[in-house]
């Protein structure tokens, strides 16, 4: 199976699962899209999430990269 056939197989499997959950659990499109966005984000970040501490009053400038958890290594 080449790359394009594998991609098609994944697409068809996703659609089958989505259709099954829509029918069996009566999920609406918005909920399904939300789940897909969550899974997409998880795949893109390998499960790593950056969380900013917005209540941190020690730093006067909350817009710089370090206050959002990014460092220039």
Long-range contacts (C-beta under 8 A, 24 or more apart in sequence): none
